[in-house]
């Protein structure tokens, strides 16, 4: 099975074809719905953040999990994705909530309107 690289244009299609592949990714993956509620949370992100998926799924990513992501850059990309129904953007960000300041690269990618928005997180 071919490794899915961070930033791949077709990552959402590959995960839709085989949803179990999200657990094989070498980077964090969080899927949220249009309100920002967490639908999926892979083991890589769980291990880094020290939060079990069962403790995160159903909570709001921006209010409960990563309030530091409510910054203008991150939050605006998310709401633009919701409004447009489509997003494929890469950007650098700094997480600084309940942990040491962490530089990350974010790949925000639409799954589809009914399945949500992927937030892929790579520590840099």
N, C-alpha and C positions, 0 to 999 in steps of 0.2 A: 504494500500500500504506500503510495507516494505521500511524503510529508507535506502538509499544508504550511506554506510560509506566511509569516506575518506580512500583512498588506496585500495579500493576493486578491486580485480583482474578483475571482470567482469563489471566494471562501464561503459565502452564504449558500451557493448552489451545492458545493461539496458537502456542507453540513446538512442541508435539506435532504440530500440523497441518502446520507448515512449519519443520523444524528449522534450516534455513539462516538463519532470521530472527534467531537468537541472535547472528550476526555483524553485524546491523544495529542492535542495541540501543545506545543512547547511554550505557550504564553497564556495569560489569563483571558477568559471569555465570559462575558455576562450578556444575557439577552434580557431586554426590558420591553414592556409593552408601551403603548402611546402615552401613558401617564407616568412612566418611569418605574413601574413596579417590576421587580426582578422575576423573570420566568425561568431562566437557566443560570447556573453558576458553576463553572467547571472546577475540577480538583486543583489545578494549578493556582487559580486565583484564591481558592479556599486555603491552600497551604501557605501562600504568601501572606494573606490577610489574617490567618488564624481563625477563620469563621467557617463553620460547616455550612454546606449548601442549605441544609434544613433550617438553619438559623437566618438565612438571607432571603430565600425564595418567598415571594409574597410581600416583601418589604420594599419601600420606595428607595431606589438607588440614590437619588439626590437628597432626600431628607434623612434617611435612616442609615444608609451604608457608607456613602461618600459625600457628605455635605460640602466638602471642599470642591467638588465637581460642579457646584452651583455658580462657579465663576463664569464671567461673561462668555469667554471663549467656548468652554465645554457645553454649558447650558444652552447657548444660542445655537450651536450645531445640532443639538438634540431637538430643540423645538422647531428649527428649520426643517429637520428630517420629518418630524411629525406633520408639519404643515404641507410640505411638498410631497410626502409619501415616498420619498426616495432620498438616500444619502450614501455617499461613498467618499469619506474624507479622512485624511491622515493629519494629525497635528501633535505637537509636543505639549506636555502639560506637567504640572507639579502637584502630586498628591501630598497633603500635609495634615491629614486628619488622624488623630490617635496613633500616629506612627512617626518615625523619622521622615523628614522630607524626602520624597522619592520622585526622581525624574522618570517620566514615562512617555511612551509614544502611544497615542490612541488611534485606532482605526475604527471609525464608526461606520457601520454598513447596514443598510436596510436588508431585512430578510424578505418580508412582504407585509402589506398592510395588516394582514390577519395574524402574522406570527411575531412581529415586533422588530426591534432594532438591536443588532449586535454591537457590543462595545468590546473590542479586543484591546488588551492592555499588555504592553511589552515594557519591562523595566530597562532603562538605558543608563 
